[in-house]
């Protein structure tokens, strides 16, 4: 670890306590697919192309003007399925 990072953590801990060490919102890469805004359009594309994931992905991309990889699209669908199961 770099001493600058450790000093930063120590400073945050002294000022804010243990809550100062928690990861704050807005950190990391932003998702390309938003569950709130893209969910309905993705589900509609999948309903129209039930057994053709690549076709559903292409249809959604043309409607939303967003571009994602096949794996990203599959991970999003898996996350939706996991949410439904719970």
NULO-581405 format. One record per residue: z, x, y negated of N, C-alpha, C, O, CB in turn; residue in one letter. Coordinates in steps of 0.001 Angstrom, whole numbers, always signed. Glycine has a CB too. Layout:
Z;X;Y;Z;X;Y;Z;X;Y;Z;X;Y;Z;X;Y;A $
...
***
This chain:
+0;+829;+1189;+0;+0;+0;+0;+873;-1253;+598;+1948;-1297;+1211;-943;+2;X $
-660;+390;-2214;-718;+1070;-3507;+567;+769;-4284;+1067;-356;-4252;-1982;+625;-4321;X $
+1095;+1773;-4977;+2338;+1575;-5726;+2173;+547;-6854;+3146;-85;-7264;+2814;+2906;-6306;X $
+955;+381;-7347;+700;-595;-8392;+925;-2012;-7849;+1516;-2853;-8527;-740;-441;-8940;X $
+450;-2273;-6620;+649;-3585;-6002;+2128;-3854;-5772;+2625;-4937;-6080;-116;-3679;-4677;X $
+2825;-2867;-5230;+4251;-3032;-4952;+5025;-3275;-6247;+5900;-4139;-6288;+4807;-1793;-4223;X $
+4716;-2533;-7289;+5382;-2737;-8571;+5097;-4128;-9143;+5967;-4754;-9749;+4943;-1664;-9565;X $
+3881;-4593;-8943;+3527;-5938;-9405;+4342;-6989;-8661;+4857;-7924;-9274;+2020;-6200;-9215;X $
+4460;-6840;-7337;+5256;-7775;-6538;+6723;-7745;-6981;+7362;-8788;-7115;+5143;-7435;-5031;X $
+7238;-6555;-7202;+8634;-6415;-7617;+8857;-7097;-8965;+9849;-7802;-9151;+9031;-4924;-7698;X $
+7939;-6889;-9898;+8048;-7503;-11216;+8030;-9036;-11099;+8837;-9718;-11732;+6902;-7017;-12131;X $
+7107;-9573;-10288;+7038;-11028;-10090;+8298;-11553;-9422;+8782;-12629;-9776;+5812;-11399;-9250;X $
+8835;-10813;-8464;+10055;-11243;-7778;+11240;-11264;-8741;+12033;-12205;-8720;+10356;-10317;-6587;X $
+11369;-10252;-9575;+12478;-10192;-10524;+12387;-11300;-11576;+13410;-11832;-12007;+12508;-8830;-11206;X $
+11177;-11643;-11984;+10996;-12681;-13007;+11065;-14099;-12448;+11644;-14984;-13078;+9672;-12486;-13699;X $
+10480;-14324;-11269;+10326;-15684;-10756;+11065;-15943;-9444;+11079;-17074;-8958;+8876;-15978;-10564;X $
+11666;-14932;-8878;+12326;-15110;-7589;+11318;-15127;-6461;+10187;-14668;-6623;+13142;-16394;-7578;X $
+11724;-15655;-5314;+10864;-15652;-4129;+9596;-16484;-4342;+8563;-16189;-3741;+11636;-16182;-2921;X $
+9660;-17520;-5190;+8473;-18342;-5448;+7395;-17561;-6189;+6220;-17921;-6124;+8854;-19581;-6250;X $
+7778;-16502;-6889;+6797;-15682;-7581;+5905;-14896;-6639;+4845;-14415;-7040;+7490;-14743;-8505;X $
+6328;-14763;-5382;+5541;-14010;-4405;+4565;-14889;-3628;+3727;-14376;-2886;+6464;-13306;-3438;X $
+4668;-16212;-3793;+3755;-17111;-3101;+2347;-16989;-3682;+2179;-16701;-4866;+4254;-18563;-3197;X $
+1356;-17208;-2852;-29;-17162;-3300;-294;-18349;-4207;+2;-19488;-3846;-1007;-17158;-2097;X $
-837;-18097;-5356;-1083;-19146;-6335;-2440;-19803;-6100;-3335;-19206;-5502;-1007;-18579;-7753;X $
-2580;-21034;-6576;-3841;-21760;-6469;-4953;-21011;-7184;-4712;-20304;-8163;-3700;-23171;-7041;X $
-6159;-21172;-6692;-7302;-20567;-7344;-7643;-19184;-6824;-8607;-18573;-7285;-7059;-20495;-8795;X $
-6870;-18678;-5870;-7152;-17354;-5312;-8170;-17485;-4186;-8218;-18510;-3505;-5851;-16676;-4798;X $
-8961;-16477;-3994;-9897;-16445;-2877;-11228;-17102;-3195;-11454;-17615;-4291;-9287;-17113;-1687;X $
-12094;-17067;-2204;-13425;-17620;-2355;-13368;-19138;-2374;-12647;-19747;-1583;-14339;-17134;-1236;X $
-14114;-19740;-3260;-14157;-21192;-3361;-15070;-21739;-2265;-16101;-21136;-1965;-14648;-21639;-4770;X $
-14705;-22869;-1666;-15536;-23438;-606;-16873;-23936;-1153;-16945;-24462;-2263;-14796;-24582;+90;X $
-17919;-23766;-365;-19237;-24237;-777;-19372;-25741;-570;-20112;-26415;-1287;-20330;-23500;-6;X $
-18639;-26260;+432;-18674;-27685;+720;-17308;-28260;+372;-16282;-27802;+874;-19047;-27960;+2218;X $
-17307;-29269;-494;-16064;-29892;-920;-15811;-31146;-83;-16685;-32007;+27;-16110;-30237;-2432;X $
-14620;-31251;+505;-14310;-32403;+1363;-14384;-33717;+602;-14794;-34732;+1164;-12927;-32247;+1974;X $
-14006;-33715;-632;-13953;-34963;-1392;-15352;-35429;-1802;-15705;-36589;-1594;-13074;-34789;-2634;X $
-16136;-34541;-2375;-17431;-34958;-2918;-18562;-34940;-1896;-19499;-35729;-2016;-17798;-34075;-4068;X $
-18504;-34070;-901;-19621;-33915;+34;-19430;-34647;+1359;-20376;-34770;+2137;-19842;-32465;+307;X $
-18247;-35121;+1620;-17948;-35720;+2928;-18874;-36888;+3249;-19471;-36920;+4326;-16501;-36191;+2971;X $
-19003;-37834;+2347;-19792;-39039;+2641;-21272;-38709;+2835;-21911;-39263;+3730;-19633;-40065;+1512;X $
-21822;-37826;+2020;-23246;-37498;+2166;-23520;-36716;+3450;-24574;-36881;+4064;-23729;-36691;+957;X $
-22589;-35878;+3853;-22765;-35138;+5111;-22667;-36087;+6299;-23464;-36001;+7233;-21711;-34011;+5238;X $
-21695;-36987;+6264;-21568;-37951;+7358;-22804;-38834;+7470;-23234;-39158;+8577;-20328;-38818;+7159;X $
-23371;-39222;+6347;-24597;-40023;+6357;-25755;-39241;+6974;-26518;-39790;+7769;-24960;-40467;+4929;X $
-25890;-37979;+6620;-26957;-37148;+7184;-26775;-36963;+8685;-27753;-36960;+9432;-26997;-35783;+6490;X $
-25535;-36809;+9129;-25275;-36637;+10559;-25542;-37940;+11307;-26062;-37909;+12422;-23821;-36172;+10797;X $
-25198;-39085;+10715;-25481;-40378;+11349;-26976;-40588;+11516;-27418;-41140;+12524;-24880;-41524;+10528;X $
-27758;-40154;+10536;-29212;-40307;+10608;-29840;-39369;+11634;-30918;-39657;+12153;-29830;-40059;+9243;X $
-29188;-38263;+11930;-29731;-37245;+12844;-28644;-36826;+13825;-28196;-35680;+13801;-30270;-36004;+12057;X $
-28228;-37723;+14666;-27049;-37510;+15515;-27105;-36258;+16380;-26128;-35511;+16424;-26861;-38687;+16395;X $
-28177;-36011;+17046;-28245;-34882;+17973;-28983;-33678;+17394;-29234;-32703;+18103;-28915;-35314;+19250;X $
-29328;-33742;+16125;-30089;-32663;+15500;-29317;-32134;+14295;-29517;-32578;+13164;-31506;-33152;+15077;X $
-28438;-31185;+14561;-27578;-30634;+13518;-28395;-29950;+12426;-28110;-30116;+11240;-26583;-29647;+14120;X $
-29394;-29193;+12817;-30197;-28466;+11830;-30943;-29438;+10914;-31074;-29185;+9716;-31197;-27526;+12536;X $
-31429;-30542;+11471;-32121;-31550;+10659;-31147;-32229;+9702;-31476;-32470;+8541;-32801;-32602;+11560;X $
-29950;-32535;+10191;-28922;-33142;+9332;-28549;-32192;+8198;-28389;-32617;+7054;-27664;-33508;+10157;X $
-28411;-30920;+8516;-28083;-29910;+7504;-29193;-29834;+6458;-28918;-29799;+5259;-27866;-28524;+8163;X $
-30430;-29808;+6905;-31568;-29736;+5977;-31635;-30968;+5080;-31898;-30861;+3882;-32883;-29588;+6755;X $
-31397;-32133;+5668;-31410;-33377;+4894;-30322;-33356;+3820;-30570;-33710;+2668;-31218;-34592;+5822;X $
-29120;-32940;+4208;-28011;-32877;+3248;-28297;-31861;+2147;-28016;-32117;+976;-26698;-32520;+3965;X $
-28858;-30703;+2520;-29158;-29670;+1527;-30189;-30150;+515;-30081;-29849;-674;-29657;-28403;+2215;X $
-31186;-30893;+979;-32212;-31375;+50;-31645;-32424;-903;-32070;-32506;-2055;-33402;-31958;+823;X $
-30690;-33224;-433;-30083;-34251;-1288;-29083;-33655;-2274;-28996;-34095;-3420;-29392;-35305;-431;X $
-28326;-32648;-1821;-27234;-32135;-2640;-27603;-30900;-3455;-26844;-30484;-4330;-26069;-31818;-1770;X $
-28739;-30325;-3177;-29202;-29072;-3799;-28216;-27925;-3594;-28118;-27021;-4424;-29431;-29284;-5293;X $
-27489;-27970;-2481;-26614;-26875;-2084;-27216;-26238;-839;-27971;-26877;-107;-25145;-27370;-1823;X $
-26879;-24986;-609;-27373;-24292;+568;-26207;-23597;+1261;-25474;-22824;+643;-28482;-23274;+189;X $
-26044;-23881;+2551;-24984;-23266;+3343;-25564;-22804;+4669;-26645;-23233;+5074;-23805;-24254;+3569;X $
-24838;-21933;+5331;-25290;-21468;+6642;-25016;-22533;+7702;-24243;-23466;+7483;-24594;-20140;+7018;X $
-25652;-22376;+8829;-25447;-23295;+9950;-23989;-23272;+10395;-23408;-24314;+10702;-26373;-22930;+11131;X $
-23403;-22081;+10427;-22004;-21950;+10846;-21053;-22622;+9869;-20073;-23238;+10288;-21633;-20484;+10992;X $
-21324;-22515;+8580;-20492;-23176;+7581;-20568;-24686;+7751;-19551;-25374;+7664;-20922;-22773;+6161;X $
-21758;-25202;+7989;-21954;-26635;+8201;-21198;-27095;+9445;-20545;-28138;+9424;-23458;-26964;+8332;X $
-21283;-26326;+10523;-20583;-26675;+11762;-19069;-26630;+11569;-18357;-27505;+12062;-20997;-25727;+12898;X $
-18571;-25616;+10857;-17123;-25525;+10608;-16628;-26717;+9800;-15542;-27237;+10058;-16785;-24219;+9870;X $
-17422;-27153;+8822;-17038;-28315;+8026;-16978;-29555;+8907;-16033;-30337;+8802;-18025;-28529;+6861;X $
-17959;-29748;+9765;-17952;-30905;+10660;-16773;-30846;+11629;-16167;-31874;+11932;-19270;-30982;+11440;X $
-16449;-29663;+12110;-15303;-29510;+13006;-14008;-29848;+12283;-13128;-30491;+12855;-15240;-28082;+13564;X $
-13886;-29421;+11038;-12689;-29735;+10250;-12582;-31241;+10022;-11481;-31792;+10055;-12716;-28988;+8895;X $
-13711;-31915;+9792;-13691;-33365;+9645;-13248;-34041;+10941;-12469;-34994;+10915;-15071;-33876;+9228;X $
-13742;-33548;+12062;-13364;-34111;+13360;-11873;-33904;+13623;-11204;-34794;+14148;-14199;-33474;+14490;X $
-11357;-32735;+13260;-9921;-32473;+13445;-9081;-33393;+12574;-8020;-33853;+12994;-9593;-31006;+13123;X $
-9555;-33665;+11351;-8834;-34587;+10461;-8811;-35998;+11049;-7806;-36702;+10948;-9483;-34606;+9058;X $
-9913;-36400;+11655;-10012;-37742;+12235;-9076;-37858;+13448;-8449;-38896;+13655;-11483;-38056;+12647;X $
-8989;-36802;+14235;-8133;-36822;+15430;-6661;-36982;+15065;-5897;-37606;+15800;-8327;-35540;+16243;X $
-6272;-36417;+13933;-4866;-36485;+13522;-4600;-37813;+12930;-3475;-38089;+12514;-4506;-35385;+12530;X $
***
